[in-house]
Amino acid sequence: MLAKANRLVRANDYRNAVRRGSHFSAANSVVYIALRDDSSPVRFGFIVAKTVGGAVIRNRVRRRLKAIGYELITRVDPGTDVVIRALPGAAETSWAVLRNEILGQVTRGGARK
């Protein structure tokens, strides 16, 4: 589980990351990366809409995304906000494919150390 310091919790933080950050699309997800001016810990946010599936499916996808975010904590530079939006195909995608897709998007976004 992500520590409280590593989570986006305010709507304004999500809005800033999505509107002002760079976005990188793939088949099953979209990653938004926004840099802040401070050196506070990296923060992650997750968006899983009803188009992904029912509540059970959405929660499973969200847990997978959180596990990927936990893995990325040490790989992303401090002062970065990362929002991961799951697309409808994420529900049927295997763990390995979803993980590699998001890792590739973050790498392409230049947020890695």
Secondary structure, DSSP 8 states (H G I E B T S, - for coil): ---GGGB--SHHHHHHHHHHSEEEE-SSEEEEEEE-SS----EEEEEE-GGG-SHHHHHHHHHHHHHHHHHHTTTB-TTEEEEEEE-GGGGTS-HHHHHHHHHHHHHHTT-B-
